[in-house]
């Protein structure tokens, strides 16, 4: 068995299949070499050597000889000599594990430089300053990696000398100064380690190899492995490779090129290059690179070669590639080829085209599209030309760009919105009381809150652009103006928000409407043939329902009934109902609400004709519906003919310390059965009337926040009784089901008991995440960022489902539920229903459907199809 | 096989062993008869007949004949004849299932009465009025049970006639009136059923038997079975028994007697009787019964007989019995014997004495004591003589009686308390801000809140009497007075609260201190030899710790560190720390708190020398420490040299929508590691200094509200680092452990991951109940009573652990935790640690210890021993 796998001159000992042994980088270099692509020659010391060395502190006996053979191999191909003062071979020593661990492990470049080889480099490059600067950098890097010396010690020397000589830029340093610095670097090494810096290139090589192996166990790598669950015993490989230089005069160049256009997906190479330069010059952006086509003029042969290689790489990897190359004295070297990053638009086009070209099949085409990013294609964007510097930035909570008047109060937003004026509601935060104003606004902007704050959730539900947590906004107490960073924005001034990027602009910027390409529509049809999860939508209004249907929703998975009570005519009887002191008073107020609810359901059932509609009975704490300011309280008191003080007392009684865990969900309908009765009556009257008109209605009634079987049964009986009464009254039979949300841990723990009674489960993952973690969504901002920074959490559990905790709870409930009722229909209607990673999990554990906000449906369709394709490999069916 | 089991004349077909077949009552009657005790003769139709009848609607063929034989048997023994107009035999027909289902199933008394036998009864009793009244009652009962007629129809007839005749009391009705009523009852039956009331006694009998069997399936019985999980297919037996009458003149009597004194446990019969009376006369309380001893004067033979029977019953059941008897014409009949209810004090005495007499073993003695009720023995009680009518009543939240000045503000309570004045703090509700005032009060009284409200929890922790949810108290806005129901109580007026009963009295009542009897101490020693659970205490002060030790605590299971910061000198640096804007400022404030914390721990470690002390790091939301009123805010602003507006802003930033799920627990220590550092330093400095003095210290540091392994590791590392530093500084080795509270569901779900790092788990069942149910303890009052009334919940889950939901979560965590670390120490420190039913569960699932408030330790010791004895039967070891 080999310890050292060589590659170069179109032949390699390894291949892509050996990534466990050679690491990702080593396997890739071998693969390219085997393809006949000119990669700078080198060799890979395999991961087994690493494991053995870290365990025993010793290398295999045969390793030394194999490395020497490897060195000879490189010298032969490059025609250079390691340690030569005339034509020195320089090496890069890089780590490369099976899994990518960017920046965690160590590397050393320009290895082989010493006081004599530096002259050789100067001759080769005809640039002594460059050679000296490379030497200086090598000394720093080697000292840090191999001797573990603090980089600051070298920076101090460098800066002191730079200041003393009054140089402004690093590039101003003269050769003399660099020589001075190099001398002092070596003195520092001697001083700190007690040993001279190793002059022998082979000593350097051996020390660097050892350092890279040892870096596998540095603390940050250990931490990274812990987080990403990478086994400790994989170890890293070490890649030793010849350095090539693009800065050997006008015969040399360096560049980056994509095999297709990464912005729009057009099938033409797209890239840029610099003559007489190193790769880092392109990154640094000091010189402006030229379009790749221009390379034909200076290096026609190399350009033709490059095009052939690009084609070859694409054909081989069957994907758009991002290729780094260097031309050293008219010789083309490919340094790296990897999967090219692309915009969502380009991803769709490339996937479609490659399928049309016969390069990939439909499944592969679908896998090429990022379900996460695709939503950006569906919303208006700020025109390319318009882009200026934003005033402030916040968290992009609901995508799309829109302009409108900045309005700081809900009342004002309603007033202007009704007149047809485009309003952007700007608030410190929003609550259920603001929903009326939000319905009349085109977008929202809040100073506090995260991805799952009230504003963000409502915005995504309504499909309106929204930015939250924009902390630089301070709304004046007068409510007439606000500071946006340093700029004062008066109420009524125009602003533009881009919910895709989180940027807020002053004034009205032009936006462009998106359109789904024919290619995209075709791919979406493929996903529907593949996916097994049904995709439903969360929608509270006929408008939302229609948008969702356009995007391919297969039903409504969550229709919240509470937002229906915030309209001007409805909020008063709602408040009357809440403050009623007898059940007769309550029934009277509810009877005023009944016609409204019925009309709401008629609209929604019509929009969703032929598809199932899951309606959740009243859920939020009642105090959300009550007025907070004196004027409104006084007005309410007049309407319900009670003294103001009495009204205030009752409002106070409804206040809660922890409303999230308080009097809400089915606790309302159990305490006040009249509420559930009214809602059931509205649902079944609407259903009967539409059925009579020939509209197909499939109502599913969902009881929220159930934690015990008895709670469910209590509400189920009410709904069944009202349903029978209404069906008898209309002489019409409606086929309906009654199910529950699983959103507190207890419901999951006793899912077997609940499933004996319920027709379906729908996981409310927002609340379940809150209760499983004990995090309030509204308050978690105080520590959640710290938790993400300190890697206590990998991701925000309100955005991507915590499969390890919350997910286990869900799995348990699915198992227990299906044990009682094998055909139990199970879905999910929390925010996670629109998150691709979470959809993957929901597919895996066997849910029947997910429900997401309308604009996330397309992404969900893709994610659901991808999940099928992903697990098909393991469980073919 | 028999369908009918007869009993009478010292011989029975059945026995106590046959309770499944004969029901509890039937088996008991058989058992007593077999003992030679004179029970009115009768027979039991077994439960199999019930099951068959309910399934098929038919009786076994042989049943009729067996019932007839049974009737002959009764007639023979009593010398009476069923249906006779001279000497009629009357029967009682009662249900009796295997499990007790009090009041759920039907019974009929005085069966056999008709227009002719009523004359016989009049002759027998020499009381025609009584005979007619019995007949009237029989008609009502039979009609309701057998014909399912609404009782109101009969009450209407009765009341109309009573009013027409202007009678005040039922007993004023004349024979004529009763005859009139009886006639109209029969007319009503004919009117409602279309049939005459059955005159034939045997028809009556058969109809009553059927009705009792059918009552097994009435809705309230079904509901009861659902709640108490009694299988539907058990069925009920029917007991047919001769009626006997204690009202046949001065030769007759009726009474109730306990085999020992149920109040103090003295070994002497204790009871009372009435001459010429029925059992209901004793219950009604119209005539005053005489002490049982007086029976010797009128019925010397019967009295001697009764004493022999009492002895026999006690020897047979080996327990104190409660016996109902009737003497009919100088003949003694025992109607019922059951386990006698007794006070906690009597329970201890009886158990000890019976063991001393060799009647029961130690295990049985322990099982005889109610772990739930025993706490009442430990607190002062209101003197027997003092009892007057309470002003108002609330929920008894922490037992014991105490008098003091009613004080309505925390500030005033502190002021007076410091002067040594006994203060009862009366508040609408309490919060962490009141803890200072509570420490200076002798008891608390709140208008709102339940058993687990802040006031209740703190009170039980401090062992001070407390009443909560006393809704008739309205504190005036002035804070100077309050309405206690209709009475105005001015601040400073004396009141007395009895936290054992929930009663509030005006003025100062005498109380008496309890003392543990020698018997009780002996039994407690037995429990310690048996129980396997360790019993620790929740204690935050050396005083609490000493009380707990006296009661037998084996360590501290929860020492909360936050209450330590409310003292006058400590609250200011605490607030400074909270509002610090840099970590230097925070460290400075913390360094002021350090000496206080260290002193606290020195005190507690000393009090607990040689026993483990579990200290929880800071847990509550920080805003609990911040001032709310303007004056205090201004004062804080001056101290920390910030503008008042700025201070208000910062306080506002810390406000939370759902503090229970907010920035608290280890989230504090992770965001501000300086806090954990300071606390660790205080713990280890205290431990080192005491160890140096020769005190044995066993600290266990507990990290609260952990939900992920990473959270625990973060805090663990800090504690370990500080511990090493301190031990090095003092040159002393402390053996300590670091563990965590399991109080959010996620911790239970990933308990295997956390157990890899943690030394111990302690379940915080209060918070776990909140998060598993999604109930806020502070807000659940709004629906929890409804839930208990509507039987949605069997008991308040904050008092008795919800074994079905929360318990399953705990079991899972125990299993997962021990999978990772088989010797993981596991305990529980929530309120349930002091609840007997919950302790039973904790023992069963294999916990190592429970921790309860000091005054609940003795009950916990008993409950822990009882759990061992209970499960020993099934799993001997």
Interface residues (C-beta under 8 A of the other chain):
Chain A: X656 X657 X658 X659 X660 X661 X662 X663 X665 X667 X670 X671 X705 X707 X708 X710 X711 X714 X743 X744 X745 X746 X749 X750 X767 X770 X771 X772 X773 X774 X775 X776 X778 X779 X780 X782 X783 X786 X787 X790 X791 X792 X793 X802 X804 X805 X806 X808 X809
Chain B: X656 X657 X658 X659 X660 X661 X662 X663 X665 X667 X670 X671 X705 X707 X708 X710 X711 X714 X743 X744 X745 X746 X749 X750 X767 X770 X771 X772 X773 X774 X775 X776 X778 X779 X780 X782 X783 X786 X787 X790 X791 X792 X793 X802 X804 X805 X806 X808 X809
